[in-house]
Amino acid sequence: MLARIATRGASSISRQVHGKILPCRGVSPATNRTNQLSRSAAPHATTTNPCRYFSTESPSSSTTPFAPDELTPDMALGIADATQFFIRYGLAQRRLQALADSQDASAPSSSVLGQWQTMIEIYLATQLHVLAGMGYADTTNGNAQELGLTKYAQDLSSLLERTDDATRDAIVSTRRETWRELVGAAYGFDADNDIPTLSIVQAREMMHAVSSRMVEPDLLLAVQSQTAKVNDPDPEVELQKKHQILQEVIVNQVYLGQGSNSSSPSIPERFGFGSGPQAYAKLQCAMSDYEGDPLIGQYAASAMSKLFAAAGLDNLLGEEN
C-alpha cells in the first residue's frame, strides 16, 4: 500500500495510478487520499517529472486540454474499457511482458522499485493515449498531460459520487481488473489466481505492521541522514531525489526488509505472499481492495506524515491534503 509517494509536479498523476485510494479516481481504480500515500513507493513516482516521459518539448502553461463539458457514465465506462483493452492486447501488453521477461526472479529487492516505476510509466502512457481521444490530454505537451489527467480524475470522482450504484460498480470493477492485469503482466503472474485474498482484519493488521515499521527510529534516522545529503541547485531536482530516497526506503526497507529484528520475516513473507518482487506486487494488489478503509487510511497517513517530516518534506505533504 504505502507504495505511492506523491511527487509534487506529478502528484496529480501519482494519485491516479490505482483505483481504490487516490482522491483522483481518474487514472486508475482508486478514489481517496490514502491512495496517494499508500501506494506511493513507486506506483507513479519516478525520479523525474513523469510528464517529461511523454514529451520532449518544454511544457507550456498556456496549453490546456479540451476536455468534455461533462463526463457521462458512458464516457467513463468507455475510457475504462479502452484502457483495459490496450493493457490486455495492445502495445502496453507487449511492453509489460518484456518488462516481466527482463526481470530475474532472484534479483535483489533493489530492483523492485525500478520495475514498479516502469510499469506505472507504461500505464500512464496508455491512459494518456485513451484520454487524448477524449480531449483530456495533449500527448505532445507535458504540462497539458498533467492538467488533463488531473481534470479527468476530478471529473471521474464527481461522476462516481452522483451516479447510480450499478454504474459505479461497473466502472470500479473494470478499473480494478485493469489494475490487477497490469501488475500481473508486469510481474509475470496470473492476476486471477495468484493473488492471495485478505480479509479486512488481515488488511488492517498488515497496514498496521507497515506503518509501525515506517516510524521505527532507525528507519526515520536513515531517511533523515540520506535526504540531508541531497543538495542540488535546482529545487525541483532536489525534491525528486528526496522522493526517490523515500520510495526506495519504503519498498526495500519497510516492505521487503526485516525491520529492527533481523531474524523476523519481511512483511510479504509474514502474511503469506512469499518473498521478492512478485510478493511485493501481489501484496499491493491484495491491499488495493481495502484502500478506502478509514482505519487503513489513518494508519497510512499517520506514518507517512512522520516519514515526510524526517525527509524535510512535511510542508509538501500538507499541500497534498
Phi, psi and omega in degrees: 000296183296056185247013181227084180282126182294136178250136189308276185308342182247012185299322180294325178289317182302318185295343187258009184277012174214206184211014180228358185224330182286148179294333179268100181278013186284327186247000179204192183273032184235166181219356178234174190299331182304326181311304188296329178278318188283322182257023187281352184293009175173338184318307181231353184283144178223170183285347176230171180301120183305329181301329184290345178288341187248005181206140177259000180263157177288133180300141177253121184292345182271354182268125178229149180293151177263074184284159177300152178296328180211134176275119181265164177304318180297320178297313182297318178295321179295318178296316180297317180294319181294318178298316179297321180300312182292325177294324182281318192234348187268198179302326180301319180297318180292323177292321179294319178296320178296323178296314179296318181293334183277351183265139177269122183303334181262010182295153179294161183299338181299341180275348185295316183299313180298321179296317180294317180296319178296320177301317181293322177299318178297317180297314182294323178298320178293316180299317180296322179300316180291314184292331179300323180292342178260002179086007181277335186216133172266108186289357178262358185227116184300317181295318179295327178299312181295317178299319181294317178298319179294315180299315179296319179300317179294315180297319181292319178300317179296317179298315182295334179283329186254348185278172180284163185298320183296316179294317180300313181298322181295316180294312182297319181297316180295318180293324177295314179299318181297317180299314181294320179294322177301307182294318179299318180293321182291332184248004173072040174225164182279112183295336182278330189238344189259002182258115179301148179264132178252144170277166179298325178296315180294321180296319179293321179297319180295315180294328176295320178295318180295311182294326178294318178296323183295333183256011176296137184307319182295324181287316179298322178294321179297317178297315181299315183290322181289315181289333179294336181278349182281124180212115181223138180298337178265111182304325181291319178295319179298318179298317180296321179295320179293322177296321179298321178298316179299317181297316180296321179295315182297314182289307191277331182254320180284304184280310189260355178274181184251004178071198183291339178258103186295346181268353182276153180286162175291168182297315177301319179295317182300326183256018171084019180263353181091205182226163177090184184304315180298321180298317178299314182295317179296320179299317179299320178295315181297319182288336183298335180291344184240015184293344178272359181291129183301319182291319177297318177298321179295315177302312185296312184296318181297314181292318181295325180298321179289322180293317178296321179297319179298329180272358182075024182244018183297331177294327179291321179299324178296325178295334185275351181286000000 
